[in-house]
C-alpha cells in the first residue's frame, strides 16, 4: 500500500510538470508561427493575419498531438506483446506499404485521378490498404507459426524490402511529372501534413487509444509472459491478435497522416519506464503519450524558432536510433 501511494504521488508530480511543459510548448509553437515569424520578416502581425495563421495552426497542433499520443500508446502495447523494449511497430513495414500504395495509385490511375488527388479518398485507400496487408500478414503467419512474433517481424522486414524495391522500380519507369507527385505525396512530414483529413483520422485515433487504455490491466498481466498470463486466465493468443490489429490500425492512420516517426514511440516509452519505475501500464500509457506529444510539439516549435533546416522528425529519429543502440548494448550486458 505504501509503495502504491508513493507511485501515485510520484506520478502526479510528473504529470503536472509534463502538463506545464506541454502547455508552454503549445504557446511556444503558436508564437513561433505568428509573432516570431512576423518579426523575422519585418511584417505587421494584426488580428486578421493572426486569425488566418491560427486557422492552419490549430489543425496542425491537433494532428501532431493525436499522432504522438497514438504512436506512443501502440508502441508500448507492441513492446508488451513482443516482450522487448527495443522493438517498434514500424519494423513490420508500414512505411514501405504507404509508399508502395501511393506509387501504385499513380502508376495505374495517374497523378490526376481522384484516388490520388482527393485527400479524403486517398487517405482512406492508403490507410485501408495498410490495415488489410498487416491484418492478412498477422492472420497467415500467426496461424501457421503458433504466434511466433519473431518470425512475424522477420517477415515484415523482408516484405518491407520487397515493397520498397518494387516502388523504386515503378517510380523509375513512370512519367517525370507523376514521379514528382509521388515524391511529394510520400514525403509527408510535420510541416506539410494534410490537415484536411484530420476530421477523418481523429475519430479513428481516439477509438484506438481508448480501446487500448481501457485494457491496461490486461497488459499488466500479459507483461508477465505467455505462461503466467494463461495461468491467470488471459486468452493469450486472442489478445495478441487483437492487439496486433489495433496496432496496425493505429500505425496505418498515423503514417498516412503525418509520415514516418519510427523512433518517437521507442524514445517516449523507454523514457516513461525510467521516470515512473513501474510495470503498471496505466501510468506508462499516459506518461508515454505525454512525452511523445511534448517531444514533437516542443521540437517543432524550437525548429521553427531557430529556423532549423533539419526537420524535427529527422532529429527525433537520430536521437531514437542512438538510444536504440544503447538499449541493445544494455540488454546484451544484462
C-alpha positions in Angstrom: 0.0 0.0 0.0 2.8 2.4 0.9 4.6 1.6 -2.4 1.4 2.3 -4.3 0.9 5.6 -2.6 4.5 6.7 -3.4 3.9 5.7 -7.0 0.7 7.8 -7.2 2.5 10.9 -5.6 5.5 10.5 -8.0 3.2 10.1 -11.0 1.1 13.1 -10.0 4.2 15.3 -9.8 5.5 14.0 -13.2 2.1 14.5 -14.8 1.8 18.1 -13.5 5.3 19.0 -14.7 4.6 17.3 -18.1 1.3 19.2 -18.4 3.0 22.6 -17.7 5.8 21.8 -20.2 3.3 20.8 -22.8 1.2 24.0 -22.3 4.4 26.1 -22.7 5.3 24.1 -25.8 1.9 24.8 -27.4 2.2 28.6 -26.7 5.8 28.5 -28.0 4.6 26.8 -31.2 1.9 29.4 -31.7 4.4 32.2 -31.0 6.9 30.7 -33.5 4.2 30.6 -36.2 2.9 34.1 -35.6 4.8 36.9 -33.9 8.3 35.4 -34.2 7.9 34.8 -37.9 6.4 38.3 -38.5 9.3 39.9 -36.6 11.8 37.9 -38.6 10.2 39.0 -41.9 9.6 42.6 -40.7 5.8 42.2 -41.1 3.0 43.6 -39.0 1.0 40.9 -37.1 -2.5 42.2 -36.9 -5.6 40.4 -35.8 -6.7 39.3 -39.2 -3.3 37.9 -40.0 -3.2 36.1 -36.6 -6.6 34.5 -37.1 -5.6 33.4 -40.6 -2.4 31.7 -39.4 -4.1 30.2 -36.4 -6.8 28.6 -38.7 -4.0 26.5 -40.1 -2.0 26.1 -36.8 -4.8 24.6 -34.7 -5.4 21.6 -37.0 -1.6 21.0 -37.2 -1.4 21.1 -33.4 -4.3 18.6 -33.1 -2.7 16.4 -35.7 0.7 16.4 -34.0 -0.7 15.7 -30.5 -3.0 13.0 -31.7 -0.3 11.3 -33.8 2.2 11.4 -31.0 -0.2 10.0 -28.4 -1.3 7.2 -30.7 2.3 6.3 -31.7 3.3 6.1 -28.0 0.3 4.0 -27.0 0.7 1.5 -29.8 4.5 1.3 -29.3 4.0 0.4 -25.6 1.4 -2.2 -26.4 3.6 -3.7 -29.1 6.6 -3.9 -26.7 4.4 -5.6 -24.2 3.1 -8.2 -26.7 6.6 -8.9 -28.1 8.3 -8.8 -24.6 11.1 -6.5 -25.9 11.9 -2.8 -25.1 13.9 -2.4 -28.4 11.1 -3.1 -30.9 8.8 -0.7 -32.6 5.7 -1.3 -34.8 7.4 0.3 -37.8 9.6 -2.8 -38.1 6.6 -4.6 -39.6 6.8 -2.4 -42.7 4.1 0.3 -42.6 6.2 3.0 -44.2 7.0 0.8 -47.2 3.4 -0.1 -47.7 2.4 3.6 -47.5 5.0 4.5 -50.2 4.0 1.4 -52.3 0.3 2.2 -52.2 0.8 5.8 -53.3 3.2 4.7 -56.1 0.8 2.0 -57.4 -2.1 4.5 -57.4 -0.2 7.0 -59.6 1.3 4.3 -61.8 -2.1 2.7 -62.5 -4.5 5.6 -62.5 -2.2 8.6 -63.0 -1.5 11.6 -60.8 -4.7 13.4 -61.9 -7.0 10.6 -60.8 -9.5 11.2 -57.9 -8.0 8.3 -56.0 -4.7 10.3 -55.7 -5.8 13.9 -55.8 -8.8 13.7 -53.5 -7.2 13.9 -50.0 -10.1 12.1 -48.2 -10.4 9.2 -50.8 -6.6 8.9 -50.9 -6.3 8.7 -47.2 -9.0 6.0 -46.9 -7.4 3.9 -49.7 -3.8 4.2 -48.2 -4.8 3.6 -44.6 -7.2 0.8 -45.6 -4.5 -0.9 -47.6 -2.0 -0.8 -44.7 -4.6 -2.3 -42.4 -5.6 -5.1 -44.8 -2.0 -6.0 -45.6 -0.9 -6.1 -42.0 -4.1 -8.0 -40.9 -3.6 -10.6 -43.6 0.1 -11.0 -42.6 -0.9 -11.4 -38.9 -3.6 -14.0 -39.7 -1.4 -16.1 -42.0 1.9 -16.1 -40.1 0.5 -16.3 -36.6 -1.9 -19.1 -37.5 0.8 -21.1 -39.3 3.6 -20.5 -36.8 1.8 -20.6 -33.4 2.2 -16.9 -32.5 5.9 -16.8 -33.5 6.3 -13.0 -33.2 10.0 -13.2 -34.2 9.1 -14.8 -37.5 6.4 -12.1 -38.0 9.0 -9.4 -37.5 11.4 -11.1 -39.9 8.7 -11.5 -42.5 7.7 -7.8 -42.0 11.3 -6.7 -42.7 11.5 -8.9 -45.8 8.1 -7.6 -47.1 9.3 -4.1 -46.4 12.4 -4.6 -48.6 10.4 -6.2 -51.4 7.7 -3.4 -51.5 10.4 -0.7 -51.3 12.3 -2.2 -54.2 9.1 -2.6 -56.3 8.1 1.0 -55.5 11.5 2.3 -56.6 11.3 0.4 -59.9 7.8 1.8 -60.7 9.0 5.3 -59.8 11.9 5.0 -62.2 9.8 4.0 -65.2 6.9 6.3 -64.7 6.5 9.8 -66.1 8.6 12.6 -64.6 5.6 14.6 -63.5 4.0 11.5 -61.9 7.2 10.8 -60.2 7.3 14.3 -58.7 3.7 13.9 -57.5 4.5 10.6 -55.8 7.6 12.0 -54.1 5.6 15.0 -52.8 2.8 12.7 -51.5 5.1 10.2 -49.8 7.4 12.9 -48.2 4.8 13.6 -45.5 6.3 15.4 -42.5 5.0 17.5 -39.6 5.5 20.7 -41.7 3.3 19.5 -44.6 0.8 17.2 -43.1 -2.6 17.1 -44.8 -4.7 18.9 -42.2 -7.8 18.4 -44.4 -8.1 14.7 -43.3 -7.8 15.3 -39.6 -11.6 15.1 -39.2 -11.4 11.6 -40.6 -8.3 10.5 -38.8 -9.1 11.9 -35.3 -12.1 9.6 -34.5 -10.1 6.6 -35.5 -7.2 7.7 -33.4 -9.4 8.3 -30.4 -11.1 4.9 -30.8 -7.8 3.0 -30.9 -6.3 4.9 -28.0 -9.4 4.3 -25.9 -9.6 0.6 -26.8 -6.0 0.2 -25.6 -6.2 2.3 -22.5 -9.4 0.5 -21.3 -7.5 -2.7 -21.3 -4.4 -1.6 -19.3 -4.9 -4.3 -16.7 -4.8 -6.9 -19.3 -1.4 -5.5 -20.5 -0.2 -5.7 -16.9 -0.9 -9.5 -16.9 0.5 -10.0 -20.4 3.8 -8.4 -19.4 4.3 -11.3 -17.0 4.8 -13.7 -20.0 2.7 -16.1 -22.0 2.7 -18.9 -19.5 1.9 -16.7 -16.5 -0.8 -14.8 -18.4 -2.5 -18.0 -19.4 -2.4 -19.4 -15.8 -4.1 -16.1 -14.7 -7.0 -16.6 -17.1 -5.8 -14.5 -20.1 -6.6 -15.9 -23.6 -3.1 -15.0 -24.8 -3.4 -15.9 -28.5 -6.7 -14.0 -28.8 -5.2 -11.0 -27.0 -2.1 -11.0 -29.2 -4.1 -11.0 -32.4 -6.5 -8.3 -31.1 -3.6 -6.1 -30.1 -1.8 -6.5 -33.4 -5.0 -5.5 -35.2 -5.2 -2.3 -33.0 -1.5 -1.6 -33.6 -1.8 -2.0 -37.3 -4.9 0.3 -37.4 -3.2 2.9 -35.3 0.1 2.9 -37.3 -1.7 3.0 -40.6 -3.7 6.0 -39.6 -0.7 8.0 -38.2 1.6 7.0 -41.1 -0.9 8.2 -43.7 -1.5 11.4 -41.8 2.0 12.5 -40.6 4.5 10.2 -42.2 7.2 8.1 -40.6 8.1 8.7 -36.9 9.9 5.4 -36.4 11.7 6.1 -33.1 9.3 8.6 -31.4 7.4 5.8 -29.7 10.6 4.0 -28.7 12.0 7.1 -27.1 8.8 8.1 -25.3 8.1 4.6 -23.9 11.5 3.9 -22.6 11.9 7.3 -21.0 8.5 6.8 -19.4 9.7 3.5 -18.0 12.8 5.2 -16.5 10.7 8.0 -15.0 7.9 6.0 -13.4 9.8 2.9 -12.4 6.7 0.8 -12.6 5.1 -2.0 -14.6 1.6 -0.6 -14.3 0.6 0.2 -17.9 -1.9 3.0 -17.0 0.9 5.2 -15.8 3.2 4.1 -18.7 0.5 4.8 -21.3 -0.3 8.3 -20.1 3.4 9.1 -19.4 4.5 7.8 -22.8 1.7 9.8 -24.6 2.6 13.0 -22.8 6.3 12.6 -23.5 5.7 11.9 -27.2 3.4 14.9 -27.6 5.9 17.1 -25.7 8.8 16.0 -27.9 7.0 16.5 -31.1 5.3 19.8 -30.4 8.3 21.4 -28.5 10.7 20.1 -31.1 8.7 21.6 -33.9 8.4 24.9 -32.1 12.1 25.1 -31.5 12.8 24.1 -35.1 10.7 27.0 -36.4 12.0 29.5 -33.9 15.6 28.7 -34.8 14.8 28.4 -38.5 16.3 24.9 -38.5 17.0 23.4 -41.9 16.7 19.9 -40.4 13.1 18.7 -39.8 12.2 17.8 -36.2 11.4 14.2 -37.4 15.0 13.7 -38.5 16.3 14.8 -35.2 13.9 12.5 -33.3 14.9 9.6 -35.5 18.6 10.4 -35.0 18.3 10.5 -31.2 16.0 7.5 -31.2 18.4 5.4 -33.3 21.2 6.3 -31.0 19.1 5.4 -28.0 18.1 2.1 -29.6 21.8 1.2 -30.0 22.3 2.0 -26.3 19.3 -0.3 -25.3 20.7 -3.1 -27.5 24.1 -2.9 -25.8 22.5 -2.6 -22.3 20.3 -5.6 -22.9 23.3 -7.5 -24.1 25.3 -6.7 -21.0 22.3 -7.8 -18.8 
